[in-house]
Amino acid sequence: MYIAKSEGADFQLFRLSSLQSQRVKDIFIACTDKPTGFADAVKSIFPNAVVLISIVCQTRNSIKYAVGKNQKEFMRDLSPVYRAAGKAQAKAEPDNQELKWVMIT
């Protein structure tokens, strides 16, 4: 357990260096909710690691694109995408549904 005033890049580097000094040779997958500082720190200490954003964080971040009154329905419609068995199924899932959510960029 670590105590720090913030979870900045310096703290992440310290924490991961500490793991390495305790003889952790490699990390295969690191899952985070804040990909920027943590991902850079992981890659600098364990260059072969794959850094992923957790599915919970991805879905929470997705909800900000839906108007408040539509958020429950949006999350219900998004569920088959993030519960898909694989990448191909997840990409195909929106085609299986009625098109009702349009993102304008």
MIMIKOL-400411 format. One line per 3 residues: number of its first residue (from 1); for each residue x, y, z of N, C-alpha, C, O. Coordinates in nm, 3 decimals, decimal comma. Example, Ala and Ser with C-alpha at 12.3 -4.5 7.8 and 13.67 -1.06 7.14 Angstrom:
REM residues 2
1 = 1,319 -0,569 0,780 1,230 -0,450 0,780 1,320 -0,330 0,780 1,424 -0,332 0,846  1,285 -0,225 0,708 1,367 -0,106 0,714 1,290 0,003 0,787 1,341 0,114 0,804 .
REM end
This chain:
REM residues 105
1 = 0,085 -0,116 0,000 0,000 0,000 0,000 0,090 0,123 0,000 0,191 0,129 0,070  0,052 0,221 -0,080 0,129 0,344 -0,090 0,040 0,463 -0,056 -0,079 0,464 -0,089  0,098 0,562 0,009 0,026 0,684 0,041 0,098 0,799 -0,028 0,219 0,814 -0,016 .
4 = 0,020 0,880 -0,101 0,078 0,995 -0,172 -0,027 1,104 -0,183 -0,146 1,078 -0,170  0,019 1,227 -0,206 -0,072 1,340 -0,220 -0,146 1,336 -0,354 -0,257 1,387 -0,365  -0,085 1,275 -0,454 -0,149 1,265 -0,586 -0,106 1,136 -0,653 -0,016 1,067 -0,606 .
7 = -0,172 1,105 -0,764 -0,139 0,985 -0,840 -0,070 1,022 -0,971 -0,095 0,960 -1,074  0,016 1,122 -0,966 0,085 1,169 -1,086 0,186 1,069 -1,140 0,206 0,962 -1,083  0,248 1,107 -1,250 0,343 1,020 -1,318 0,461 0,983 -1,229 0,509 0,870 -1,233 .
10 = 0,510 1,079 -1,149 0,624 1,049 -1,060 0,589 0,942 -0,958 0,668 0,852 -0,932  0,469 0,951 -0,901 0,425 0,852 -0,804 0,411 0,715 -0,871 0,451 0,614 -0,815  0,354 0,713 -0,992 0,337 0,586 -1,064 0,472 0,523 -1,094 0,489 0,402 -1,079 .
13 = 0,568 0,604 -1,136 0,703 0,553 -1,163 0,765 0,495 -1,037 0,826 0,388 -1,040  0,750 0,565 -0,926 0,802 0,515 -0,798 0,739 0,381 -0,763 0,809 0,287 -0,725  0,608 0,374 -0,775 0,535 0,252 -0,739 0,577 0,134 -0,826 0,598 0,023 -0,776 .
16 = 0,589 0,157 -0,956 0,627 0,049 -1,047 0,774 0,011 -1,030 0,810 -0,106 -1,042  0,859 0,109 -1,004 1,000 0,079 -0,977 1,014 -0,006 -0,851 1,099 -0,094 -0,842  0,928 0,024 -0,755 0,927 -0,054 -0,631 0,892 -0,200 -0,660 0,954 -0,291 -0,605 .
19 = 0,794 -0,222 -0,746 0,760 -0,359 -0,785 0,878 -0,428 -0,852 0,909 -0,544 -0,823  0,943 -0,355 -0,941 1,057 -0,412 -1,012 1,170 -0,446 -0,914 1,235 -0,550 -0,929  1,192 -0,361 -0,815 1,298 -0,389 -0,717 1,263 -0,508 -0,628 1,351 -0,566 -0,564 .
22 = 1,135 -0,543 -0,624 1,091 -0,661 -0,548 1,091 -0,786 -0,636 1,026 -0,885 -0,604  1,165 -0,779 -0,745 1,189 -0,890 -0,838 1,071 -0,924 -0,929 1,065 -1,035 -0,981  0,978 -0,830 -0,950 0,876 -0,851 -1,053 0,947 -0,829 -1,186 0,997 -0,720 -1,214 .
25 = 0,950 -0,933 -1,268 1,026 -0,927 -1,393 0,948 -0,864 -1,507 1,006 -0,796 -1,592  0,816 -0,886 -1,511 0,737 -0,833 -1,621 0,591 -0,826 -1,580 0,545 -0,898 -1,492  0,519 -0,738 -1,645 0,374 -0,728 -1,632 0,317 -0,752 -1,771 0,359 -0,688 -1,867 .
28 = 0,224 -0,843 -1,783 0,167 -0,873 -1,913 0,055 -0,776 -1,950 0,053 -0,723 -2,061  -0,037 -0,753 -1,857 -0,150 -0,663 -1,881 -0,167 -0,574 -1,758 -0,171 -0,623 -1,645  -0,177 -0,445 -1,782 -0,208 -0,350 -1,675 -0,340 -0,283 -1,711 -0,358 -0,236 -1,823 .
31 = -0,430 -0,280 -1,618 -0,563 -0,223 -1,641 -0,577 -0,099 -1,553 -0,546 -0,102 -1,434  -0,624 0,009 -1,612 -0,629 0,136 -1,541 -0,754 0,216 -1,576 -0,823 0,185 -1,674  -0,781 0,317 -1,497 -0,889 0,410 -1,531 -0,831 0,542 -1,581 -0,905 0,624 -1,636 .
34 = -0,701 0,563 -1,562 -0,635 0,686 -1,607 -0,517 0,647 -1,696 -0,406 0,626 -1,647  -0,539 0,636 -1,826 -0,438 0,578 -1,913 -0,312 0,661 -1,935 -0,207 0,603 -1,964  -0,315 0,792 -1,922 -0,201 0,873 -1,964 -0,077 0,854 -1,878 0,018 0,791 -1,923 .
37 = -0,075 0,905 -1,756 0,045 0,896 -1,673 0,081 0,754 -1,636 0,198 0,716 -1,638  -0,019 0,675 -1,603 0,006 0,537 -1,563 0,061 0,456 -1,680 0,156 0,380 -1,664  0,001 0,472 -1,797 0,046 0,396 -1,915 0,192 0,428 -1,947 0,270 0,337 -1,977 .
40 = 0,229 0,554 -1,942 0,368 0,593 -1,969 0,463 0,533 -1,867 0,572 0,486 -1,901  0,421 0,534 -1,741 0,506 0,478 -1,635 0,522 0,328 -1,653 0,633 0,276 -1,639  0,414 0,258 -1,682 0,421 0,113 -1,703 0,516 0,082 -1,818 0,603 -0,004 -1,807 .
43 = 0,498 0,153 -1,929 0,581 0,126 -2,049 0,729 0,156 -2,023 0,815 0,091 -2,082  0,759 0,253 -1,937 0,899 0,284 -1,912 0,966 0,178 -1,824 1,086 0,153 -1,839  0,891 0,116 -1,735 0,948 0,013 -1,646 0,931 -0,127 -1,705 1,022 -0,209 -1,696 .
46 = 0,815 -0,154 -1,764 0,784 -0,284 -1,821 0,742 -0,264 -1,968 0,622 -0,261 -1,997  0,837 -0,250 -2,059 0,807 -0,211 -2,197 0,720 -0,309 -2,275 0,659 -0,270 -2,375  0,711 -0,434 -2,233 0,629 -0,532 -2,307 0,484 -0,537 -2,258 0,403 -0,610 -2,315 .
49 = 0,453 -0,462 -2,155 0,318 -0,466 -2,098 0,216 -0,403 -2,193 0,247 -0,309 -2,266  0,096 -0,456 -2,190 -0,017 -0,399 -2,263 -0,102 -0,325 -2,161 -0,142 -0,383 -2,060  -0,131 -0,197 -2,186 -0,210 -0,117 -2,092 -0,351 -0,101 -2,149 -0,369 -0,053 -2,261 .
52 = -0,449 -0,140 -2,071 -0,589 -0,134 -2,112 -0,668 -0,043 -2,018 -0,635 -0,031 -1,900  -0,771 0,019 -2,072 -0,864 0,094 -1,988 -0,973 -0,004 -1,947 -1,025 -0,077 -2,031  -1,008 -0,006 -1,820 -1,107 -0,102 -1,771 -1,241 -0,081 -1,840 -1,277 0,032 -1,875 .
55 = -1,316 -0,188 -1,859 -1,446 -0,181 -1,926 -1,543 -0,095 -1,846 -1,627 -0,027 -1,905  -1,531 -0,096 -1,715 -1,618 -0,012 -1,633 -1,591 0,135 -1,664 -1,685 0,213 -1,679  -1,465 0,172 -1,674 -1,430 0,311 -1,704 -1,471 0,348 -1,846 -1,516 0,460 -1,870 .
58 = -1,455 0,255 -1,939 -1,496 0,284 -2,077 -1,646 0,310 -2,085 -1,689 0,402 -2,154  -1,725 0,230 -2,016 -1,869 0,249 -2,022 -1,910 0,376 -1,948 -2,000 0,447 -1,992  -1,846 0,405 -1,836 -1,876 0,529 -1,765 -1,841 0,651 -1,850 -1,913 0,751 -1,849 .
61 = -1,730 0,643 -1,923 -1,691 0,753 -2,010 -1,788 0,767 -2,127 -1,810 0,878 -2,176  -1,845 0,658 -2,173 -1,939 0,661 -2,285 -2,068 0,733 -2,249 -2,130 0,798 -2,334  -2,109 0,723 -2,125 -2,238 0,778 -2,083 -2,243 0,931 -2,096 -2,351 0,988 -2,109 .
64 = -2,128 0,996 -2,093 -2,127 1,142 -2,102 -2,174 1,192 -2,239 -2,202 1,310 -2,255  -2,183 1,102 -2,336 -2,228 1,141 -2,470 -2,379 1,131 -2,487 -2,433 1,166 -2,592  -2,448 1,084 -2,384 -2,593 1,070 -2,391 -2,658 1,174 -2,299 -2,609 1,201 -2,189 .
67 = -2,768 1,230 -2,345 -2,845 1,324 -2,264 -2,897 1,249 -2,141 -2,928 1,130 -2,149  -2,905 1,319 -2,027 -2,944 1,257 -1,901 -3,064 1,165 -1,908 -3,060 1,055 -1,853  -3,171 1,207 -1,973 -3,292 1,125 -1,978 -3,274 0,999 -2,062 -3,354 0,906 -2,051 .
70 = -3,171 0,995 -2,147 -3,148 0,879 -2,234 -3,037 0,787 -2,184 -3,009 0,686 -2,248  -2,975 0,820 -2,073 -2,856 0,746 -2,031 -2,883 0,599 -2,000 -2,803 0,513 -2,039  -2,992 0,567 -1,933 -3,021 0,426 -1,902 -3,043 0,345 -2,029 -2,992 0,234 -2,043 .
73 = -3,120 0,401 -2,122 -3,147 0,331 -2,248 -3,018 0,317 -2,329 -2,995 0,213 -2,391  -2,936 0,421 -2,330 -2,808 0,418 -2,401 -2,719 0,307 -2,347 -2,661 0,231 -2,424  -2,708 0,297 -2,214 -2,625 0,194 -2,154 -2,681 0,054 -2,181 -2,605 -0,040 -2,200 .
76 = -2,812 0,042 -2,182 -2,874 -0,087 -2,213 -2,841 -0,128 -2,357 -2,812 -0,245 -2,384  -2,846 -0,033 -2,450 -2,815 -0,062 -2,590 -2,665 -0,086 -2,612 -2,627 -0,158 -2,704  -2,581 -0,025 -2,528 -2,437 -0,044 -2,540 -2,391 -0,177 -2,483 -2,285 -0,228 -2,520 .
79 = -2,469 -0,234 -2,394 -2,433 -0,357 -2,324 -2,389 -0,471 -2,417 -2,287 -0,534 -2,389  -2,460 -0,502 -2,528 -2,414 -0,610 -2,614 -2,277 -0,584 -2,678 -2,207 -0,678 -2,715  -2,240 -0,458 -2,690 -2,109 -0,425 -2,747 -1,999 -0,462 -2,649 -1,905 -0,532 -2,686 .
82 = -2,010 -0,417 -2,523 -1,902 -0,446 -2,429 -1,910 -0,586 -2,370 -1,817 -0,629 -2,302  -2,018 -0,657 -2,393 -2,028 -0,796 -2,348 -1,998 -0,896 -2,461 -2,008 -1,017 -2,442  -1,962 -0,845 -2,577 -1,934 -0,930 -2,693 -1,818 -1,025 -2,664 -1,729 -0,995 -2,584 .
85 = -1,822 -1,139 -2,729 -1,719 -1,242 -2,708 -1,584 -1,204 -2,767 -1,481 -1,256 -2,725  -1,583 -1,114 -2,864 -1,458 -1,075 -2,927 -1,473 -0,943 -3,001 -1,582 -0,886 -3,009  -1,362 -0,896 -3,054 -1,358 -0,766 -3,122 -1,451 -0,763 -3,244 -1,522 -0,665 -3,265 .
88 = -1,450 -0,869 -3,324 -1,534 -0,873 -3,444 -1,682 -0,864 -3,409 -1,758 -0,791 -3,473  -1,723 -0,938 -3,306 -1,863 -0,934 -3,264 -1,899 -0,796 -3,209 -2,008 -0,746 -3,235  -1,809 -0,736 -3,134 -1,835 -0,603 -3,078 -1,851 -0,499 -3,188 -1,938 -0,412 -3,180 .
91 = -1,769 -0,509 -3,292 -1,780 -0,414 -3,404 -1,908 -0,436 -3,483 -1,965 -0,340 -3,536  -1,953 -0,559 -3,492 -2,073 -0,591 -3,570 -2,202 -0,560 -3,494 -2,306 -0,541 -3,556  -2,196 -0,556 -3,363 -2,315 -0,542 -3,281 -2,399 -0,418 -3,313 -2,521 -0,430 -3,322 .
94 = -2,340 -0,299 -3,332 -2,425 -0,184 -3,366 -2,505 -0,205 -3,495 -2,614 -0,150 -3,509  -2,453 -0,284 -3,588 -2,526 -0,315 -3,712 -2,645 -0,405 -3,686 -2,740 -0,407 -3,764  -2,641 -0,480 -3,576 -2,750 -0,571 -3,541 -2,866 -0,498 -3,474 -2,975 -0,555 -3,459 .
97 = -2,844 -0,375 -3,436 -2,947 -0,299 -3,367 -3,003 -0,190 -3,458 -2,942 -0,152 -3,559  -3,117 -0,143 -3,421 -3,176 -0,028 -3,489 -3,086 0,093 -3,464 -3,043 0,115 -3,351  -3,058 0,169 -3,568 -2,971 0,286 -3,553 -3,048 0,398 -3,484 -3,136 0,460 -3,545 .
100 = -3,016 0,425 -3,359 -3,084 0,534 -3,290 -2,988 0,629 -3,221 -3,028 0,739 -3,182  -2,863 0,589 -3,206 -2,765 0,675 -3,143 -2,666 0,721 -3,250 -2,592 0,641 -3,307  -2,666 0,849 -3,276 -2,577 0,905 -3,378 -2,484 1,003 -3,309 -2,529 1,093 -3,237 .
103 = -2,356 0,986 -3,332 -2,259 1,076 -3,272 -2,212 1,173 -3,380 -2,167 1,132 -3,487  -2,224 1,299 -3,351 -2,179 1,403 -3,445 -2,046 1,456 -3,395 -2,035 1,503 -3,282  -1,946 1,447 -3,479 -1,813 1,496 -3,440 -1,773 1,616 -3,521 -1,665 1,671 -3,501 .
REM end
